[in-house]
């Protein structure tokens, strides 16, 4: 059960976090809006052609919608850092106002302060998890729209090889994110496996069909308006099992595990996926080992992030409330330097994991091990 002082610390930490988030996001909005106001105005002018509203209404409406959606992305990006900064701020204010001395004089250890701080940090991390798993995937399309636009811009295709279909090459001219359509689709069938000779299926557009057990028993791509005449005789026996002509040969359905969002901006798309979607991708590594490594690293990072946040708090308390110190400013400077080094080490491990120098699981969990050891070492520095 929380005491009065626990509730006081909890409220103070949540209040500090809210103020820091509003200040940081407000600064981000001001800088981004100042640098990209022309893009908002251009898209507002384009919207006047299809809407009856005035240009100013479209401009302010586009700005409001854009930064409303970006607030969830900013919370996901800056949330863990702001939690730790909020804890350091609260501890510094407690030490400055000498609120820790009555507790120590009463024989209460300084580590007793960790209970409300860790509880508040756990609640905030739970909010981060909900934001990542539910809010961001639901707003994935809106988060990819240009500034001030109602529709998502056309994006360039990043060709991929389908490892589940013997390195079938998938390419196209462009992708439409809103309708999840591949324009100018090109599917190169691998010779000897799916086709008896070199064969490229080109279509006006292609759409990814997800298996639902009723309309489609397996996932795949529906190529619509095939260019030229599709000749099934060039297919091997395995090719005839995976490639089927529909609508009197005008369309072709190809079984594949390469989803639509794997064809563009694949680095950012991992942030827009829920953990369940990441697990499904890892279980079906249709695009090779490099994407599989980045997906595994992203999944492990989501597990270790709240642990690293809580460990950072246990490191911060002894460094701010030190037994032997010259001043509060020195304590907070040392704490910031130690946690900054820990953050740099974490990013270095992530870079090594992305490049293949470290295994994805080791790259994600090595900072947890090192921060755990550091929290044990700093525990002896706390004031008693």
N, C-alpha and C positions, 0 to 999 in steps of 0.2 A: 504494500500500500504506500502511495506517495505521501510524503509529509508536506507541510506548508512550504518549507524551503525547497523541496523537490519541485513542487508546482511552480514556485517562483522562478527557479532556474529554467524549467521547461518553457514557461511562457516567455521568458526573456530570450531564450535561444530562438524560438519560433518567430518572435517579433524581429529579432536581429536578422534572421534569414530572409524574412519577407522584405525588410528595408533594403538589404543588400541586393536581392533579386530585382526589385523594382528599380533601384539605382543603376545596376549593371545593364538591365534590359533597356531602360530608358536611354542610357548612353549609347547602346548599340543601335537603337531606333534612330536617334538623332544623327549619328554618323552615317549610317546606311542611307537614310532618307536624303541627307545633304549630298551624298555622292551619287545617288541614283534617281533624283527627282525627275530628270529628263525622261527616264524610262517610264515612270508612272504617267507623265503627261502624254507621252506618245501613245501608250496603250489606252489612256482615257479618250484621246482623239479618235483612235480606231473604234472604240466602243460606241461612240456617238453615231456611227453609221448604222448600227443595229439596235440602238436603244433610244427612247424618247427623252431620257433624262438629260439634264444639262451637263456640261463638261465638268463643272466644279463638283457636282454630285457624284459623277463617275470617278473623279480623281480622289475625293476624300473617301468614298466607299471602297475603292480599290486599295488605298493605303491602309484603311482600317482592317479589311479582310486579310491582307497580306501579313501584317504584323501580328494579327490575332493568331493566325496559324503558326507563324514563326515563334511565338511565345512557347509553344510546346517543344519545338526543336531546340530552342535556347535553354529551356529548363533541363532537357536531357543532356545537353552539352556541358553547361556550366553548373548544374545542380550539385554534383559531388564536391567540386572545389569550393562552392559557396557554403556548403555545410561545414567543411573544415574551417574556413575563414570565420564563420559565425561562432564556432566553438572557441577559437583563439580570441576573438573579440570579447566574448562573454567572460572568459577566464581573465583576460586582461583588465576588464572593468571591475570584476570582483576583487582582483588584487589591488587595483588602484584605490578603490573605496574601502580597503581593509576589511572586506566582508568575510574573508577566509579566516582571520585571526580568532574570532569567537568560536568557530568550529574546532580549530586546533586547540584552543585553550580548554574546551570541554572534553578533550580526549578523542574527538572524532577524527579519523584519518582523512587526509586530503583525497584519497582515492574514493571516498564516499561521494564525492562530487561527480564521479563517473556515471553513477546510476541514472540520474535524470538526463545527463548529457547524451549517454548512449541510447537511452530510450527515445529521446527526441530525434536523434540522428537516425534511429531505426525507422521511426514513423516517416521521416522525410525520404529515406531510401525506399520505403514501401510506395510512397507517392511516385518516385522515379520509376519503379518497376511497373506500376499501373500505367504510367505515361508511355513507357517503352513498349509494353505488351499490348495495350489496347488503343490508346489515343493516337500515337504516331502511325501505326498501320492503318487505322481508319481514316487518317488525314493524308495518306501517302500521295494521292493525286493532287490535292490542294498544295502540298508542300513542294511540288515540282512545277507549279505554275510560275510564269514570269511575273515581275512586279506590276501590279495593277491590272492584270489580265484575268478574264473569266475562264479562259481555256488554257490548257497546257501546250507549250510550244512543241513544234516538231523537233525530234532529236535524232542525232546521227546513230546509225546502227553500229554496234561493236560485234563483228562476226565471231562466231563460236564454232567449235567442233563438238558434235554430239557423240560422246564416248559410248553411249548406250546403243548407238547405231553404227558402230565401226568407223568413227571419225567422219560422219556425214557433216559437210560444211553448210552452215546456215548463214545467210547474208541477206541484205536488202538495201533499199535506197534510204528509207527513213522509218521512224516509228511514231505513231500517234498514241500518246499516253492515255488520253481521255477515253478513247474507244478501244485501247489495247490492240492495235492493228499494226501489222508489219506491211508497209507499202513497198511494191516492187520486190517481192520475196524471191529468193533464189536458194534452192536446196540442191546441193551437189551430192548425188548418190555414189557411195564408194564402190569401185569396180571389184568384181569377184565375190563380194559379200551380198550386196543388195541388187546389183545390176551386172549384166554380162559384159557391158561396155560402158565407157564414160557417158554419163547421163546427168543433165542438169535440168531440174524442174523449175520453171519460172512462172510466176503468177502475178496477177494485178495486185493482189493483197493476200495476206494470210492471218488467221486468227488462231490463238491457242485455245483448245477445248480441254477443260478439266474433267477428269473422270468422275462421274457421279453415280455410277452403278445402273443408271436407267438409259439415258440417251447415249452416253459414251462409257464403255466399260474400261477403256484405257485412255490416258491422256495423249494428246497429240496435236498436230497442226493441220488446219483445214485450209488448203490452198485454193483460193477462189479465182475463177476465170484464168485457167491455165493458158499460157501462150503456146500456140501450136497444138498438135494432136498428141495426146498421151498414149504411148504404146506399151501396154502391159507385158508384151512378149520379151522386152529387154530385161525384165526383172527375174531374179533367181527365185528359187522356191521360198527362201527366207524373205526375199523382198516382197513376194506376193502376200506373205503373212502380215507384213508391216505397212504396206502401201496399198491403198484401195482407191479406185476411181468411183466417184459419186456424181449424181446429177448428170447422167449420160456422158460422163467423161469430161465435163466442163470443170469440175472440181476434183481435187485429190486430197485424201486424208492420210497423213503419215504419223504413225505412232512414234512419240518422242517424249523424253522427260525434260527437255530444255524448255523452260517456261518463258513467258513474254518478257518479264522484267530482267532476265539474264542477258538480254540483247542490247542494253543501253545502260550507261553510267553504273556499272556493276559495283564500284567501290561504295558509292553513296547508297545504293539500294539496300545494302546490308543493314544500314541504320533504320530503314523504313520497314523492315521485316520484324515480325514477332519471333520469339524464341522457338515456337512450334514450327513456324515456316522455315527457320534455319535448320532445325533438326531434320525436317523432311528433305531439305536440300542435301544435307550431309549424308542421309541414307540413300539418296539417289544422285551420286556424283557424276552427272552426265556431261559435265564440262571439264573434267580432268582434275589433276592433283593441285594445281595452283589455286583455282577457286575454292577447292575443298579445304586447303590450308587456311585461307582467309576466313572462310565460314566457320571452321572449328575455332580459330582464334577469337572471332567475334562472339561465339557462344560462350567460351570459357571466360572471356573478359566480362561478360554480363553477370556471371556467377561471382567472380572475384571482386567486382567493383564495390558492392556494399561492405564486403569484408575489409577491403583496403581503407574504406572510409572510417570504419569503426576503429581499426588499428591506428590510423592517423590521429584519432582523438586520444587514444591511450598514450601515444607518444607526446602529444601536445601538452597534456596536463602536467607531467613532471617538469617539462622545459619552461613552462610559464610560471608555475608555482614551484620554483626551485628552492632547495634548502640553502644553498650558498649562491648569492647573486649580488651584483653591484647595483642594478636598477631594473625596473620593469621593462624599459625600452630594450635593454640588452637581452633580457629573457625572451621577449617577443621576436627580436631580431634573430637570435639563435634558433628559436622554434621555426621561424619562417625559412631560415636557411636549411635546416634539417629536413623539413617537409618538402621544400623545393627540390632538394637533392633526391628525396624519395620519389617525387613526381617525375623528375628527369630519368631516374633509373627505370621507372615503370614504362615510360615512353621508349626508352632504349630497348627494353625487353620486347615491347610490342613491335618495334622495327625489326629486331632480330627474328621474331616469329613470322612476320610478314615476308621477310626475305628468304626464309628457310634455314637460317643459321641455328635456330632453336626450334624444337618441336612446339606446336601451338599450345599444348597443355602446359609444357614447362615454361614457355614465355609468359603465360598468363598467371601461373601460380608461383613463379620464382619471386616476384615482388611481395606476395603475401608471406612467403617464408622469411624473406629478409626484413620486412616490416615487423613481423612477429618477434624476430630476434632483437630488433632495435627497441621495441616496446619493453621487452624484458630488461634490456641494458639501461634504458632511461628510467626505469621504475625506482632505482636507488637514488635518483636525484631529487625526488619530490620532498617538499618541506613537511616536517612532522611536528 
